[in-house]
């Protein structure tokens, strides 16, 4: 696609990458803010299941509102190609942050893990299982806040989209029941979170192998080797959190990732956020937010700098296209009233 191009009210300005779907940095020409637009390719549109998954992602993600989950603003179809309009994230993936050392020390990484656990717990309350937790699907923004991304293979309760005999998910982070093609529940995300936490604290994957068969054999039959955690100086209470998350049997794992977050916060000496918030509201900021490595102060509230200054000055509920339309309508109404008063005076 030659750039700049147009999809609805969005001007595509830069290709950011993708496979079956392409992602672009774009400008919302109505609100004047920078967004990310994800468009299903012609190849993807030709695959009925790929298209169904893309539409599923749009539906699932658009119903989510949480400070640690990427926001979806809009979705639609242009010339037969469905698209999703998302928050444009500035920062880097958790994978990049870990490689570069910008994820900070062990304490800061545990704080990032707390945010991840709370984001996952939030979608679990909405009966959504992510099924693809890995560092590439987590973004660390410029304020040190985690954002969970990519609901491409997420599954809501009762939804069946998996091809027979085909397993979805990144192999290293897959739970035993996921490998076996059994019923997928929130427990698979608990397992993947444990593998992720191991990797965040050691820089190593606890599951490895030269082939899918070897990887799956380790997941199904070999006990997870926790010694690299201890060798990295990880405290035993945290080692046991990883062990419980990655138990082979789903019933032996944590029932809720909220409980994992609380256990980590207690280990860190923080006051655990309680009670568990309802899904109707995003989790409120707490002491679990990490401090960026370059700063010792608490991060300021995140403000969408891509919005025009006059919109950023308005209350949050009005910082949207709907809010802008309300303001325009009120302005027109006031103008009509003023003109009516002037005409009455002249008469």
Residue frames as qw, qx, qy, qz and C-alpha x, y, z in Angstrom:
[[0.000, 0.888, 0.461, 0.000, 0.00, 0.00, 0.00],
 [0.407, 0.418, -0.016, 0.812, 1.34, 3.38, -1.00],
 [0.361, -0.700, -0.455, 0.416, 1.46, 5.85, 1.87],
 [0.302, 0.080, 0.621, -0.719, -0.06, 8.16, 2.88],
 [0.261, -0.261, -0.807, -0.460, -3.39, 6.43, 2.33],
 [0.411, -0.203, 0.234, -0.857, -6.85, 6.72, 3.83],
 [0.307, -0.267, -0.913, -0.031, -9.10, 4.26, 5.69],
 [0.255, -0.783, -0.566, 0.050, -12.29, 5.96, 6.77],
 [0.094, -0.985, 0.003, -0.144, -11.32, 9.04, 8.75],
 [0.696, -0.582, 0.307, 0.289, -7.81, 7.67, 9.42],
 [0.497, 0.803, -0.326, -0.039, -4.81, 8.76, 7.38],
 [0.947, -0.179, 0.085, 0.252, -2.22, 5.94, 7.29],
 [0.084, 0.953, -0.289, -0.024, 1.26, 7.44, 7.60],
 [0.057, 0.618, -0.782, 0.054, 3.75, 4.66, 8.45],
 [0.886, -0.018, -0.424, -0.184, 3.81, 0.87, 8.09],
 [0.409, -0.665, 0.533, -0.327, 4.78, -0.70, 11.42],
 [0.015, 0.287, -0.957, -0.029, 4.77, -4.39, 10.47],
 [0.740, 0.074, 0.350, -0.570, 2.55, -7.45, 10.52],
 [0.238, -0.093, 0.934, 0.248, 1.77, -10.78, 8.89],
 [0.088, 0.489, 0.836, 0.232, -1.84, -11.75, 8.11],
 [0.037, -0.937, -0.348, -0.008, -2.74, -8.24, 9.25],
 [0.499, 0.356, -0.071, 0.787, -0.76, -5.03, 8.73],
 [0.348, -0.775, -0.376, 0.371, -0.37, -2.34, 11.38],
 [0.372, 0.561, 0.127, 0.729, 0.08, 1.35, 10.54],
 [0.193, -0.417, -0.341, 0.820, 0.71, 4.52, 12.48],
 [0.099, 0.589, 0.592, 0.541, -2.16, 6.78, 11.48],
 [0.011, 0.028, 0.242, -0.970, -3.78, 10.13, 12.18],
 [0.083, 0.636, 0.755, -0.136, -7.39, 10.47, 13.26],
 [0.205, 0.309, 0.274, 0.887, -8.39, 13.38, 11.04],
 [0.354, -0.738, -0.410, -0.403, -11.38, 14.30, 13.24],
 [0.649, -0.742, -0.123, 0.114, -9.79, 14.23, 16.71],
 [0.270, 0.868, -0.360, 0.211, -6.27, 14.99, 15.51],
 [0.594, -0.594, 0.533, -0.097, -4.66, 12.20, 17.52],
 [0.310, 0.463, -0.811, -0.177, -2.18, 9.51, 16.56],
 [0.859, -0.102, 0.336, -0.372, -3.56, 5.96, 16.51],
 [0.160, -0.292, 0.902, 0.276, -2.55, 2.50, 15.33],
 [0.762, 0.283, -0.008, -0.583, -4.68, 0.94, 12.60],
 [0.364, -0.208, 0.902, 0.103, -4.59, -2.83, 12.12],
 [0.659, 0.398, -0.160, -0.618, -5.93, -4.01, 8.73],
 [0.789, -0.006, 0.614, 0.017, -6.53, -7.61, 7.67],
 [0.030, -0.424, 0.642, 0.638, -4.67, -8.36, 4.43],
 [0.692, 0.254, -0.341, -0.583, -6.27, -9.82, 1.28],
 [0.453, 0.176, -0.872, 0.055, -4.70, -13.15, 2.19],
 [0.069, 0.049, 0.771, -0.631, -6.26, -12.95, 5.62],
 [0.552, 0.217, 0.123, -0.796, -9.66, -12.00, 4.19],
 [0.639, 0.239, -0.614, -0.396, -9.52, -15.09, 1.94],
 [0.346, 0.011, -0.895, 0.282, -9.09, -17.31, 5.04],
 [0.495, -0.593, -0.410, -0.485, -12.53, -17.59, 6.67],
 [0.722, -0.508, -0.387, 0.266, -11.08, -18.53, 10.06],
 [0.460, -0.016, -0.115, 0.880, -8.45, -15.77, 10.01],
 [0.141, -0.436, -0.227, -0.859, -11.19, -13.25, 9.27],
 [0.639, -0.591, -0.443, -0.217, -13.37, -14.68, 12.04],
 [0.684, -0.341, -0.320, 0.560, -10.48, -14.36, 14.51],
 [0.250, 0.194, 0.025, 0.948, -9.79, -10.79, 13.42],
 [0.372, -0.533, -0.303, -0.697, -13.42, -9.80, 13.98],
 [0.738, -0.498, -0.445, 0.097, -13.40, -11.69, 17.27],
 [0.541, -0.098, -0.244, 0.799, -10.35, -9.68, 18.39],
 [0.037, -0.364, -0.132, -0.921, -12.16, -6.44, 17.53],
 [0.584, -0.559, -0.387, -0.443, -15.25, -7.43, 19.49],
 [0.759, -0.402, -0.402, 0.317, -13.36, -8.68, 22.53],
 [0.491, -0.030, -0.162, 0.855, -10.85, -5.84, 22.77],
 [0.086, -0.467, -0.203, -0.857, -13.44, -3.10, 22.21],
 [0.625, -0.624, -0.344, -0.319, -15.28, -4.19, 25.35],
 [0.758, -0.283, -0.320, 0.493, -12.21, -3.85, 27.57],
 [0.033, 0.877, -0.086, 0.472, -11.24, -0.77, 29.57],
 [0.808, -0.525, -0.054, 0.262, -8.21, -1.14, 31.84],
 [0.049, -0.944, 0.288, 0.155, -5.12, 0.98, 32.41],
 [0.380, -0.499, 0.741, 0.240, -2.83, -1.99, 31.67],
 [0.586, 0.321, 0.721, 0.183, -4.57, -3.14, 28.46],
 [0.146, -0.038, 0.424, 0.893, -4.30, -1.48, 25.05],
 [0.377, 0.497, 0.413, -0.663, -7.39, 0.60, 24.24],
 [0.267, 0.294, 0.750, 0.530, -9.45, -0.06, 21.12],
 [0.134, 0.330, 0.127, -0.926, -11.16, 3.07, 19.83],
 [0.628, 0.459, -0.037, -0.627, -12.97, 1.90, 16.72],
 [0.374, -0.110, 0.861, 0.328, -13.34, -0.87, 14.16],
 [0.594, 0.567, 0.128, -0.556, -14.97, -1.20, 10.78],
 [0.721, 0.169, 0.590, 0.322, -14.51, -2.32, 7.19],
 [0.187, 0.762, -0.223, -0.579, -13.02, -0.56, 4.17],
 [0.542, 0.502, -0.543, -0.399, -13.31, -2.05, 0.68],
 [0.917, -0.020, -0.356, -0.177, -14.04, -5.46, 2.14],
 [0.591, 0.200, -0.592, 0.509, -11.09, -5.39, 4.57],
 [0.557, -0.771, -0.306, -0.039, -11.88, -5.21, 8.30],
 [0.391, 0.475, -0.370, 0.696, -9.75, -2.91, 10.44],
 [0.578, -0.665, -0.414, 0.226, -9.23, -2.13, 14.13],
 [0.170, 0.759, -0.159, 0.607, -8.22, 1.29, 15.47],
 [0.761, -0.438, -0.374, 0.298, -6.14, 1.14, 18.64],
 [0.349, -0.912, 0.132, 0.169, -4.21, 3.30, 21.03],
 [0.659, 0.615, -0.309, 0.303, -0.79, 4.13, 19.58],
 [0.781, -0.596, -0.021, 0.185, 1.74, 2.93, 22.15],
 [0.313, 0.813, -0.404, 0.278, 5.03, 4.69, 22.68],
 [0.610, -0.579, 0.523, -0.139, 7.74, 2.65, 24.34],
 [0.324, 0.426, -0.826, -0.178, 9.00, -0.86, 23.68],
 [0.847, -0.177, -0.433, -0.253, 7.97, -4.47, 24.09],
 [0.718, -0.628, 0.278, -0.114, 8.74, -6.21, 27.36],
 [0.934, 0.123, 0.110, 0.318, 11.11, -8.45, 25.37],
 [0.463, 0.666, -0.095, 0.578, 13.12, -5.41, 24.27],
 [0.344, -0.816, 0.205, -0.418, 13.02, -3.89, 27.76],
 [0.895, -0.395, 0.204, 0.040, 14.39, -7.12, 29.27],
 [0.841, 0.303, 0.061, 0.444, 17.17, -7.43, 26.67],
 [0.291, 0.720, -0.094, 0.622, 18.26, -3.83, 27.08],
 [0.424, -0.150, -0.594, 0.667, 18.07, -3.78, 30.87],
 [0.161, -0.279, -0.021, -0.947, 15.47, -1.00, 30.78],
 [0.636, -0.463, -0.543, -0.292, 13.03, -3.24, 32.66],
 [0.326, -0.741, 0.329, -0.486, 15.04, -2.31, 35.76],
 [0.015, -0.366, 0.879, -0.303, 16.13, -4.44, 38.68],
 [0.203, -0.194, -0.960, -0.011, 14.36, -7.49, 40.12],
 [0.084, 0.451, 0.598, -0.657, 12.01, -5.35, 42.22],
 [0.319, 0.421, -0.150, -0.836, 10.95, -3.27, 39.23],
 [0.322, 0.092, -0.831, -0.444, 10.40, -6.43, 37.18],
 [0.084, -0.320, -0.902, 0.276, 8.18, -7.82, 39.91],
 [0.206, 0.491, 0.307, -0.789, 6.18, -4.59, 39.81],
 [0.364, 0.292, -0.531, -0.707, 5.75, -5.01, 36.05],
 [0.230, -0.088, -0.965, -0.094, 4.59, -8.57, 36.75],
 [0.102, 0.396, 0.683, -0.606, 1.98, -7.29, 39.21],
 [0.360, 0.438, -0.078, -0.820, 0.50, -5.02, 36.53],
 [0.353, 0.180, -0.793, -0.462, 0.44, -7.92, 34.06],
 [0.101, -0.203, -0.951, 0.212, -1.30, -10.20, 36.56],
 [0.217, 0.460, 0.474, -0.719, -3.98, -7.57, 37.26],
 [0.386, 0.375, -0.374, -0.755, -4.60, -6.98, 33.55],
 [0.327, 0.044, -0.909, -0.253, -5.06, -10.71, 32.97],
 [0.011, 0.301, 0.835, -0.460, -7.29, -11.06, 36.01],
 [0.321, 0.406, 0.124, -0.847, -9.47, -8.28, 34.60],
 [0.492, 0.243, -0.567, -0.615, -10.06, -10.07, 31.29],
 [0.221, -0.058, -0.970, 0.078, -10.65, -13.35, 33.14],
 [0.201, 0.343, 0.606, -0.689, -13.48, -11.67, 35.04],
 [0.499, 0.449, -0.122, -0.731, -14.95, -10.89, 31.64],
 [0.864, 0.126, 0.478, -0.096, -14.71, -14.60, 30.73],
 [0.613, 0.748, -0.253, -0.026, -11.88, -13.99, 28.24],
 [0.823, -0.353, 0.307, 0.324, -8.75, -16.17, 28.07],
 [0.143, 0.838, -0.351, -0.393, -5.81, -14.53, 26.29],
 [0.959, 0.126, 0.249, 0.053, -3.95, -17.79, 25.43],
 [0.730, 0.489, -0.033, 0.476, -0.80, -16.08, 24.10],
 [0.375, -0.920, 0.104, 0.054, 1.01, -14.47, 27.01],
 [0.816, 0.077, 0.052, 0.570, 4.65, -13.68, 26.12],
 [0.344, -0.526, -0.037, 0.776, 7.02, -10.70, 26.35],
 [0.161, 0.113, 0.514, 0.835, 6.26, -9.66, 22.76],
 [0.210, -0.612, -0.636, -0.420, 2.58, -9.15, 23.65],
 [0.415, -0.785, -0.330, 0.321, 3.34, -6.79, 26.52],
 [0.380, 0.667, 0.015, 0.641, 4.40, -3.19, 25.95],
 [0.475, -0.535, -0.326, 0.618, 6.23, -1.02, 28.48],
 [0.230, 0.887, 0.246, 0.316, 5.29, 2.60, 27.86],
 [0.379, 0.569, -0.257, 0.683, 7.40, 5.67, 28.61],
 [0.421, -0.641, 0.253, -0.590, 6.01, 6.00, 32.14],
 [0.007, 0.299, -0.920, 0.254, 6.92, 2.40, 33.03],
 [0.673, 0.097, 0.418, -0.602, 3.39, 1.07, 32.65],
 [0.262, -0.014, 0.932, 0.251, 2.61, -2.35, 31.18],
 [0.608, 0.318, -0.031, -0.726, 0.08, -2.65, 28.35],
 [0.552, 0.058, 0.831, 0.039, -1.32, -6.06, 27.41],
 [0.382, 0.476, -0.345, -0.713, -1.78, -6.39, 23.65],
 [0.342, 0.246, -0.809, -0.409, -2.85, -8.76, 20.88],
 [0.613, 0.045, 0.606, -0.505, -6.14, -10.53, 21.44],
 [0.456, 0.378, -0.592, -0.547, -5.80, -12.31, 18.09],
 [0.521, -0.024, -0.845, -0.117, -6.24, -15.79, 19.56],
 [0.232, -0.086, 0.618, -0.746, -8.06, -14.80, 22.75],
 [0.335, -0.264, -0.847, -0.318, -11.17, -16.81, 23.45],
 [0.443, -0.276, 0.262, -0.812, -14.36, -15.85, 25.21],
 [0.392, -0.039, 0.858, -0.329, -16.26, -18.45, 27.19],
 [0.657, 0.416, 0.568, -0.269, -18.20, -20.82, 24.94],
 [0.467, 0.759, -0.247, -0.380, -16.49, -19.67, 21.73],
 [0.809, -0.075, 0.534, 0.232, -15.12, -22.38, 19.45],
 [0.462, 0.838, -0.173, -0.234, -12.75, -21.27, 16.69],
 [0.289, -0.587, 0.733, 0.189, -9.83, -23.68, 16.94],
 [0.696, 0.351, -0.512, -0.360, -9.31, -25.99, 13.99],
 [0.960, -0.238, 0.100, -0.105, -9.38, -29.68, 14.87],
 [0.913, 0.022, 0.034, 0.406, -5.90, -30.95, 15.62],
 [0.413, 0.585, -0.073, 0.694, -4.40, -27.46, 15.60],
 [0.535, -0.605, -0.390, 0.442, -3.02, -25.92, 18.76],
 [0.186, 0.847, 0.067, 0.494, -2.85, -22.16, 19.19],
 [0.536, -0.836, 0.097, 0.067, -0.35, -20.27, 21.32],
 [0.301, 0.757, -0.566, 0.131, 3.41, -19.75, 21.53],
 [0.843, -0.023, -0.537, 0.032, 4.88, -23.20, 22.41],
 [0.396, 0.231, -0.606, 0.650, 7.25, -22.10, 25.23],
 [0.220, -0.150, 0.399, -0.878, 4.39, -20.59, 27.25],
 [0.661, -0.148, -0.456, -0.577, 1.69, -23.21, 26.66],
 [0.568, -0.331, 0.581, -0.480, 0.10, -25.11, 29.53],
 [0.211, -0.108, 0.967, 0.093, -0.10, -28.92, 29.44],
 [0.446, 0.493, 0.697, -0.269, -3.86, -28.93, 28.81],
 [0.370, 0.772, -0.115, -0.504, -3.34, -26.46, 25.95],
 [0.027, 0.468, -0.820, -0.328, -0.77, -28.79, 24.36],
 [0.240, 0.118, 0.963, -0.037, -3.21, -31.70, 24.65],
 [0.207, -0.216, -0.540, -0.786, -5.99, -29.71, 23.02],
 [0.221, -0.476, -0.813, 0.250, -8.18, -29.95, 26.09],
 [0.089, -0.887, -0.422, -0.164, -10.68, -27.35, 27.29],
 [0.391, 0.314, -0.178, 0.847, -9.03, -23.96, 27.63],
 [0.383, -0.832, -0.400, 0.037, -9.73, -22.01, 30.83],
 [0.057, -0.958, 0.192, -0.207, -8.12, -19.05, 32.60],
 [0.806, -0.485, 0.296, 0.166, -5.69, -21.58, 34.12],
 [0.795, 0.341, 0.179, 0.470, -3.66, -21.58, 30.87],
 [0.168, 0.856, -0.069, 0.484, -2.97, -17.86, 31.34],
 [0.618, -0.744, 0.235, -0.097, -1.93, -18.52, 34.96],
 [0.899, -0.085, 0.264, 0.340, 0.57, -21.10, 33.70],
 [0.576, 0.605, 0.118, 0.537, 1.90, -18.79, 30.96],
 [0.180, -0.923, 0.116, -0.319, 2.25, -15.98, 33.51],
 [0.784, -0.549, 0.267, 0.116, 4.43, -18.26, 35.66],
 [0.804, 0.206, 0.252, 0.497, 6.69, -19.03, 32.69],
 [0.252, 0.830, 0.074, 0.492, 6.82, -15.31, 31.87],
 [0.458, -0.862, 0.159, -0.147, 7.73, -14.43, 35.48],
 [0.873, -0.240, 0.261, 0.336, 10.54, -17.03, 35.42],
 [0.638, 0.455, 0.222, 0.580, 11.93, -15.45, 32.25],
 [0.026, -0.925, -0.039, -0.378, 11.57, -11.89, 33.60],
 [0.581, -0.779, 0.231, -0.052, 13.63, -12.77, 36.69],
 [0.775, -0.298, 0.455, 0.321, 16.33, -14.95, 35.08],
 [0.239, 0.677, -0.428, -0.549, 16.52, -13.89, 31.45],
 [0.012, -0.196, 0.953, 0.232, 16.10, -17.57, 30.54],
 [0.730, -0.057, -0.301, -0.612, 13.24, -19.63, 29.14],
 [0.535, -0.328, 0.717, -0.304, 12.48, -22.52, 31.52],
 [0.824, 0.300, 0.475, -0.074, 11.14, -24.54, 28.58],
 [0.189, 0.707, -0.504, -0.459, 13.48, -25.13, 25.65],
 [0.755, 0.074, 0.646, 0.086, 14.09, -27.66, 22.92],
 [0.131, -0.308, 0.600, 0.727, 15.16, -28.05, 19.32],
 [0.200, -0.217, -0.768, -0.569, 11.76, -29.22, 18.12],
 [0.552, -0.337, -0.053, -0.761, 8.09, -28.83, 18.96],
 [0.843, -0.188, -0.495, -0.097, 7.99, -32.47, 20.09],
 [0.562, 0.019, -0.542, 0.625, 10.77, -31.91, 22.63],
 [0.127, -0.263, 0.206, -0.934, 9.19, -28.71, 23.88],
 [0.710, -0.289, -0.222, -0.602, 5.82, -30.40, 24.32],
 [0.788, -0.101, -0.583, 0.171, 7.45, -33.39, 26.05],
 [0.292, 0.119, -0.489, 0.813, 9.03, -31.03, 28.62],
 [0.381, -0.263, 0.045, -0.885, 5.73, -29.26, 29.20],
 [0.803, -0.212, -0.337, -0.443, 3.79, -32.49, 29.67],
 [0.923, -0.175, -0.335, 0.076, 6.18, -34.74, 31.57],
 [0.614, 0.152, -0.379, 0.675, 9.27, -32.96, 32.95],
 [0.370, -0.784, -0.368, 0.335, 9.16, -31.02, 36.26],
 [0.249, 0.914, -0.031, 0.319, 10.02, -27.35, 35.83],
 [0.711, -0.039, -0.293, 0.638, 13.61, -26.74, 36.93],
 [0.211, -0.951, -0.199, -0.108, 13.45, -23.89, 39.45],
 [0.734, -0.367, -0.003, 0.572, 17.19, -23.81, 40.22],
 [0.404, 0.396, 0.185, 0.803, 17.97, -21.00, 37.72],
 [0.274, -0.836, -0.222, -0.420, 15.67, -18.77, 39.81],
 [0.721, -0.666, -0.035, 0.186, 17.58, -19.53, 43.00],
 [0.717, -0.012, 0.151, 0.681, 20.92, -19.10, 41.22],
 [0.196, 0.610, 0.226, 0.734, 19.74, -15.67, 40.06],
 [0.142, 0.032, -0.498, 0.855, 19.15, -14.71, 43.70],
 [0.475, -0.386, -0.346, -0.711, 15.35, -14.83, 43.55],
 [0.333, -0.283, 0.641, -0.631, 13.85, -15.17, 47.04],
 [0.031, 0.077, 0.997, -0.004, 12.20, -18.46, 47.89],
 [0.357, 0.493, 0.569, -0.552, 8.66, -16.99, 48.32],
 [0.441, 0.607, -0.237, -0.618, 8.83, -15.77, 44.70],
 [0.123, 0.272, -0.922, -0.246, 10.24, -19.12, 43.54],
 [0.194, 0.251, 0.912, -0.260, 7.20, -20.78, 45.11],
 [0.438, 0.583, 0.193, -0.656, 4.85, -18.34, 43.35],
 [0.365, 0.487, -0.623, -0.491, 6.39, -19.44, 40.03],
 [0.000, -0.083, 0.996, -0.016, 6.10, -23.10, 41.06],
 [0.336, 0.397, 0.719, -0.461, 2.43, -22.79, 41.93],
 [0.450, 0.600, -0.087, -0.656, 1.59, -20.90, 38.73],
 [0.433, 0.484, -0.669, -0.362, 3.28, -23.55, 36.58],
 [0.541, -0.109, 0.794, -0.256, 1.88, -26.69, 38.25],
 [0.000, 0.023, -0.872, -0.489, 1.09, -29.40, 35.69],
 [0.063, -0.540, -0.838, -0.047, -2.51, -29.78, 36.89],
 [0.049, -0.573, -0.215, -0.789, -4.76, -26.71, 36.50],
 [0.606, -0.692, -0.324, -0.219, -6.37, -27.31, 39.91],
 [0.744, -0.364, -0.193, 0.526, -2.95, -27.02, 41.60],
 [0.345, 0.323, 0.073, 0.878, -2.36, -23.51, 40.23],
 [0.080, 0.232, 0.328, -0.912, -3.57, -20.19, 41.59],
 [0.278, 0.603, 0.747, -0.043, -7.30, -19.86, 40.98],
 [0.205, 0.952, 0.227, 0.032, -6.98, -16.13, 40.23],
 [0.611, 0.355, -0.091, 0.702, -4.10, -14.00, 38.99],
 [0.247, -0.824, 0.023, -0.510, -5.34, -11.28, 41.35],
 [0.828, -0.558, 0.057, 0.024, -4.12, -13.53, 44.18],
 [0.807, 0.149, 0.018, 0.571, -0.72, -13.79, 42.49],
 [0.192, 0.702, -0.009, 0.685, -0.51, -9.99, 42.32],
 [0.555, -0.764, 0.039, -0.326, -1.41, -9.72, 46.02],
 [0.916, -0.305, 0.034, 0.259, 1.25, -12.30, 47.00],
 [0.634, 0.357, 0.002, 0.686, 3.94, -10.44, 45.04],
 [0.087, -0.782, 0.010, -0.618, 2.91, -7.12, 46.57],
 [0.747, -0.655, 0.027, -0.111, 3.08, -8.60, 50.06],
 [0.877, -0.042, 0.013, 0.478, 6.54, -9.98, 49.34],
 [0.411, 0.509, 0.023, 0.756, 7.63, -6.50, 48.22],
 [0.269, -0.316, -0.500, 0.760, 6.31, -4.98, 51.43],
 [0.179, -0.164, -0.254, -0.936, 3.54, -3.08, 49.67],
 [0.452, 0.201, 0.584, -0.643, -0.03, -2.78, 50.82],
 [0.213, 0.196, 0.874, 0.391, -1.91, -5.13, 48.50],
 [0.338, -0.027, -0.219, -0.915, -4.63, -3.51, 46.42],
 [0.101, -0.307, -0.942, 0.085, -7.93, -4.77, 47.81],
 [0.744, 0.087, 0.654, -0.106, -10.63, -5.67, 47.30],
 [0.374, 0.086, 0.722, 0.576, -10.51, -7.10, 43.80],
 [0.277, 0.346, -0.010, -0.897, -12.21, -4.47, 41.57],
 [0.670, 0.452, 0.548, -0.216, -15.28, -5.31, 39.50],
 [0.543, 0.158, 0.558, 0.608, -14.86, -5.59, 35.74],
 [0.199, 0.877, 0.418, 0.128, -16.94, -2.47, 35.16],
 [0.075, -0.981, 0.177, 0.023, -14.02, -0.29, 36.26],
 [0.675, 0.498, -0.434, 0.328, -10.32, -0.38, 35.54],
 [0.741, -0.395, -0.336, 0.427, -7.98, -1.20, 38.39],
 [0.091, -0.993, 0.021, -0.070, -6.98, 1.99, 40.15],
 [0.493, 0.597, -0.480, 0.412, -3.31, 2.96, 40.24],
 [0.780, -0.625, -0.033, -0.011, -1.54, 1.67, 43.34],
 [0.325, -0.793, 0.496, 0.141, 1.91, 1.37, 44.80],
 [0.826, 0.005, 0.529, 0.195, 2.49, -1.56, 42.46],
 [0.582, 0.809, 0.029, 0.072, 3.32, 0.68, 39.51],
 [0.793, -0.117, 0.037, 0.597, 7.02, 0.52, 38.77],
 [0.053, -0.907, 0.099, 0.407, 9.18, 3.61, 38.68],
 [0.738, 0.649, -0.123, 0.134, 11.06, 4.06, 35.40],
 [0.845, -0.135, -0.125, 0.501, 14.73, 3.21, 35.83],
 [0.404, 0.389, -0.020, 0.828, 15.80, 6.78, 35.07],
 [0.258, -0.571, 0.015, -0.779, 13.54, 8.36, 37.70],
 [0.221, -0.075, -0.839, 0.492, 12.96, 8.00, 41.42],
 [0.353, 0.112, 0.272, -0.888, 9.61, 9.78, 41.35],
 [0.488, 0.348, 0.774, -0.204, 6.19, 8.30, 40.88],
 [0.214, 0.222, 0.633, 0.710, 5.03, 8.38, 37.22],
 [0.297, 0.228, 0.134, -0.917, 2.62, 11.17, 36.40],
 [0.650, 0.401, 0.568, -0.306, -0.80, 10.19, 35.12],
 [0.402, 0.065, 0.677, 0.613, -0.65, 9.15, 31.48],
 [0.346, 0.685, 0.182, -0.614, -2.04, 11.81, 29.15],
 [0.691, 0.413, 0.501, 0.316, -2.66, 11.19, 25.46],
 [0.211, -0.583, 0.162, 0.768, -0.32, 13.84, 24.06],
 [0.233, 0.151, 0.705, 0.653, -1.55, 13.14, 20.52],
 [0.040, 0.776, 0.629, 0.010, -4.86, 14.91, 21.28],
 [0.173, 0.676, 0.074, 0.713, -5.18, 18.65, 20.55],
 [0.204, 0.106, -0.547, 0.805, -4.41, 20.85, 23.56],
 [0.447, -0.205, 0.065, -0.868, -8.00, 22.09, 23.92],
 [0.825, -0.163, -0.440, -0.314, -9.27, 18.48, 24.15],
 [0.609, 0.034, -0.648, 0.456, -6.62, 17.48, 26.70],
 [0.038, -0.206, 0.381, -0.900, -7.84, 20.36, 28.91],
 [0.660, -0.259, -0.212, -0.673, -11.34, 18.88, 29.06],
 [0.668, -0.308, 0.581, -0.347, -12.53, 16.28, 31.59],
 [0.227, -0.232, 0.915, 0.239, -11.65, 12.69, 30.50],
 [0.490, 0.430, 0.744, -0.145, -15.24, 11.77, 29.46],
 [0.417, 0.843, 0.118, -0.320, -15.17, 14.57, 26.87],
 [0.102, -0.648, 0.634, 0.409, -11.77, 13.59, 25.42],
 [0.465, 0.151, 0.849, 0.200, -13.33, 11.62, 22.57],
 [0.004, -0.195, -0.586, -0.786, -15.17, 12.03, 19.31],
 [0.271, -0.650, -0.701, -0.112, -18.48, 11.79, 21.18],
 [0.350, -0.636, -0.298, 0.619, -17.33, 14.48, 23.60],
 [0.179, -0.163, 0.318, 0.917, -16.34, 16.71, 20.69],
 [0.125, -0.422, -0.696, -0.567, -19.78, 16.26, 19.10],
 [0.333, -0.708, -0.586, 0.211, -21.46, 17.17, 22.41],
 [0.303, -0.497, -0.054, 0.811, -19.37, 20.34, 22.67],
 [0.057, 0.071, 0.518, 0.850, -20.23, 21.32, 19.08],
 [0.223, -0.572, -0.733, -0.294, -23.94, 20.70, 19.73],
 [0.347, -0.697, -0.423, 0.463, -23.88, 22.81, 22.91],
 [0.253, -0.312, 0.173, 0.899, -22.03, 25.57, 21.07],
 [0.047, -0.288, -0.638, -0.713, -24.59, 25.61, 18.23],
 [0.301, -0.675, -0.673, -0.013, -27.44, 25.68, 20.76],
 [0.335, -0.609, -0.223, 0.683, -25.89, 28.64, 22.60],
 [0.155, -0.089, 0.388, 0.904, -25.37, 30.47, 19.31],
 [0.150, -0.493, -0.709, -0.481, -29.04, 29.97, 18.38],
 [0.351, -0.720, -0.535, 0.271, -30.14, 31.28, 21.79],
 [0.302, -0.449, 0.015, 0.841, -27.92, 34.36, 21.45],
 [0.036, 0.122, 0.548, 0.826, -29.22, 35.10, 17.94],
 [0.242, -0.623, -0.713, -0.211, -32.81, 34.66, 19.15],
 [0.345, -0.682, -0.369, 0.529, -32.20, 37.10, 22.02],
 [0.216, -0.268, 0.234, 0.909, -30.66, 39.65, 19.66],
 [0.077, -0.325, -0.669, -0.663, -33.57, 39.39, 17.20],
 [0.296, -0.691, -0.653, 0.086, -36.02, 39.80, 20.08],
 [0.305, -0.570, -0.149, 0.748, -34.27, 43.02, 21.15],
 [0.100, -0.054, 0.452, 0.885, -34.30, 44.41, 17.61],
 [0.175, -0.492, -0.743, -0.419, -38.01, 43.59, 17.23]]
